[in-house]
Amino acid sequence: MPTTPPSSSAAATSGSSLGAAVLRKDVALVFSAVFLAALLGILTRPSAYLAAFWPANAVLLGLMVREARLARAHGWISAIAGYLAADFLTGGKPLPTLALTAANLCGVVAGVWLYARVVPGSRRLQRPLAILHLYCVTVVVALAAGLPGGLASAHFFGSSFSSGFVLWVSAEWVNALLVLPVVISAPTLPWRRWAAVARAELRQLEWERAAPLLALLAAQAAGMWVGGPGGVAFPVAALLWCALTYTVFTTALISFVSCTVQFAGAAAGFFDVPLEPVHAHSLVSIRLGIALLSLGPLAVAVSNASRAEALARLDRAVSHDHLTGVLARGAFLSHAGRLLNRLAGEGQGVAVLMLDVDHFKLVNDRHGHASGDAVLAGFAALATSALRPEDLVGRLGGEEFAAVLPRTSLDDAMHVADRLRARVAEEGFEVARGGTLHVTVSIGLVRVDDAAGMSIETLLARADEALYRAKAQGRNAVVRAVV
């Protein structure tokens, strides 16, 4: 009778434990997020009426859009438990609670279904059309929740179906427009890192970057001071300025806070709009008017981010070697020249390496150019991993590479170069025809105490002379230039 090897059994047990841990984490995340968001919404609920602010549905939809695995049975059950727990904890009655929970879930189910059929970039607000998709999805979400919500309002709160439907749809749409972009555009970071990132951002906040926020505060204050329905539009220009300055997530967060302040101002009577439930038309109008203000800044922020990403890709394509991924010759010389100027101003030393793969022509002749390309790409990756993030690596042409090591002593530079030489000699590079191929590298090194008056071309020439001596000594060697 066949038996499972102990190693396989251990791996299966480990995988099962890991899966159970992820499941528990998902359940806790969905339950706590829905419970806390629903509890917050219940606190804004007028006596015997629906909540004025209900973020729970948008939070749940955002989580399931971000992580598709949450839109499974355990996620839905956890969400239902969160809704019920929040309502029962605050004195909700069973039948109304179940009816309202069902209405909430109808909207979320519709949103998850739609986003599953939208291009991935729109799911995280990474493409210009994402705002149009967001608009359309939130409309469907609001309508899907509004139909059962209107029935529940008519049955349990004594309103007409049409009135309950309109109020539910408008509230659901507003909540989705404001909360959903914040959730789906939020960066993926462990919770413990959020505080550290926020502190770092605040420390780096300069006047130019703080000015849009100050302008927004001034615009909102001016709108409330002037009053009238038009006062809600005063922050538009400042919000667009924020969108041109900050990331999509930050813009979504600022828009959410700004619109929330506008809602509070409307409730306090600054815009002369009656918000009591009996004035359903005014209530719906001010809700939609304020919420729709957030779409413009979001569209600008997404377009700005997409443009920046496209320019970054173009810059990388121009400045980096397409085969190896390191800097191309022109970009390397340009970056290295600027680095030398900066080091000269600081009075810092620098080391420059010239690296050449030994007998590379034989690699191409014996194993083919595809194998040669694989060796060059592998060598470049190895060289990059062996150096520091602040070091520069570039391909000058063919099998010849160069590196600039700022603020490096002679001993450290020699150690780095020899360690890289040894790693290349030990490494086996996978080639196109299968198997591995071993090569060696020769390195010429020059190091100066002060970069003042030095050009990158001069230092490369001296390192190249040392490289030729390394070749003459039998290759697979590091030779230092005499300065």
Buried (B, 14 or more C-beta within 10 A) or exposed (E): EEEEEEEEEEEEEEEEEEEEEEBEEBBEBBBEBBBBBBBBBBEEBEEEEBBBBBBBBBBBBBBBBBBEEBBEEBBBEBBBBBBBBBBEEEEBEEEBBBBBBBBBBBBBBBBBEBBEEBEEBBBBBBBBBBBEBBBEBBBBBBBBBBBBBBBBBBBBBEBEBEBBBBBBBBBBBBBBBBBBBBBBBBEEEEEEEEEEEEEEEEEEEEEEEEBBBEBBBEBBBEBBEEEEBEBBBBBBEBBBBBBEBBBBBBBBBBBBEBBEBBBEBBEEEBBEBEBEBEEBEBBBBBBBBBBBBBBBBBBBBBBBBBEEEEEEEEEEEEBBBEEBBBBBBEBBBBBBBEBBBEBBEEEBBBBBBBBBBBEBEEBBEEBBEEBBBBBBBBBBBBBBEBBEEEBBBBBBEEBBBBBBBBBBEBEEBBEBBBEBBBBBEEBEBEBBEEEEBEBBBBBBBBBBEEBBEBBBEBBBBBBBBBBBBBBEEEBBBBBBBEE
